Amino acid sequence: MHKSSIYLPEPLKAELAGLAARSGRSEAQLVRQAIERLLAGSGAPAREEEVRLPSHDRPSLVGVGVGPGDPGLVTRSAHAVLRDADRVIVTTTDARSVGRAEMVVRAVAPAAAAW
């Protein structure tokens, strides 16, 4: 095993610590999982120029399915909707833990505001 140092900006460190606390996993486990997914190709961003979404002239609620739990399987359209949304709401059965849907949404649209 080769150890590496990873330097993260403070806001990202704080988000990582919060996710670790909510998920019950260590920060190292989360970082390792993210890197494994990226190297496996499941974390690759969709080509945004191919996705054209309908525009909404008034407030709208759009439901997005995030699939079987792998961020790499989320469609380009779903990725674009999550990326462009003013707010993203993920249902959960327990506010103290991170569910599969929340994990997928956080991986696909990390800049989405948490509500």
C-alpha positions in Angstrom: 0.0 0.0 0.0 1.3 3.5 -0.9 0.0 6.4 1.1 -0.7 9.7 -0.5 -1.4 13.1 0.9 -4.4 14.9 -0.4 -4.8 18.6 0.2 -8.3 19.9 0.2 -9.7 23.4 0.6 -11.3 24.1 4.0 -14.9 24.2 2.7 -14.5 20.8 1.0 -12.9 19.4 4.2 -15.9 20.6 6.2 -18.3 19.0 3.8 -16.3 15.7 3.8 -16.3 15.7 7.6 -20.1 16.2 7.7 -20.7 13.5 5.1 -18.5 11.1 7.1 -20.4 11.9 10.3 -23.8 11.4 8.7 -22.8 8.2 6.8 -20.9 6.5 9.7 -17.9 6.0 7.4 -14.5 7.5 7.7 -13.3 10.3 5.5 -10.6 8.0 4.1 -13.3 5.5 3.1 -15.3 8.2 1.3 -12.2 9.6 -0.5 -11.2 6.0 -1.5 -14.7 5.3 -2.8 -14.8 8.5 -4.8 -11.4 7.8 -6.4 -12.3 4.2 -7.2 -15.5 5.4 -9.0 -13.6 8.1 -10.9 -11.0 5.6 -12.1 -13.6 3.1 -13.0 -15.3 5.7 -15.2 -18.5 5.9 -13.2 -17.7 9.4 -11.9 -17.1 10.8 -15.4 -19.2 13.9 -16.0 -21.7 13.7 -18.9 -21.1 15.8 -22.0 -23.3 18.7 -21.2 -23.6 20.0 -24.8 -25.7 17.0 -25.8 -28.5 17.6 -23.2 -31.2 20.2 -24.0 -33.8 20.6 -21.2 -37.1 22.3 -21.7 -37.3 25.7 -20.1 -39.8 26.5 -17.5 -41.3 30.0 -17.4 -42.7 29.6 -13.9 -41.6 27.6 -10.8 -41.7 23.9 -11.5 -41.2 20.7 -9.6 -39.3 18.1 -11.6 -39.0 14.5 -10.4 -35.7 12.8 -11.1 -34.9 9.1 -10.7 -31.3 8.4 -9.8 -31.2 4.8 -10.7 -30.0 1.7 -8.8 -27.4 3.5 -6.7 -24.5 4.0 -9.1 -23.8 7.7 -10.0 -22.4 6.5 -13.3 -25.8 5.1 -14.3 -27.6 8.4 -13.9 -28.8 9.6 -17.4 -27.4 12.8 -18.9 -30.9 14.4 -18.7 -31.2 13.6 -15.0 -27.6 14.9 -14.5 -28.5 18.2 -16.3 -31.7 18.6 -14.3 -29.9 18.2 -11.0 -27.1 20.5 -12.1 -29.4 23.3 -13.2 -31.9 23.0 -10.3 -32.4 25.9 -7.9 -33.0 23.3 -5.1 -32.6 19.6 -4.9 -34.6 17.7 -2.3 -33.9 14.1 -1.5 -36.3 12.0 0.6 -34.9 9.9 3.4 -36.2 7.5 6.1 -33.6 8.7 8.6 -32.2 12.2 8.8 -29.1 11.0 10.7 -27.8 8.8 7.8 -27.1 9.3 4.1 -29.4 7.2 1.9 -28.5 5.8 -1.4 -30.4 8.5 -3.4 -28.6 11.3 -1.4 -25.3 9.6 -2.1 -26.0 9.4 -5.8 -27.2 13.0 -6.0 -24.2 14.3 -4.0 -21.8 12.4 -6.4 -23.6 13.6 -9.6 -24.3 17.2 -8.6 -22.0 18.1 -5.7 -22.7 21.8 -6.2 -26.4 21.3 -5.6 -27.7 23.2 -2.5 -28.7 20.9 0.3 -32.2 21.4 1.7 
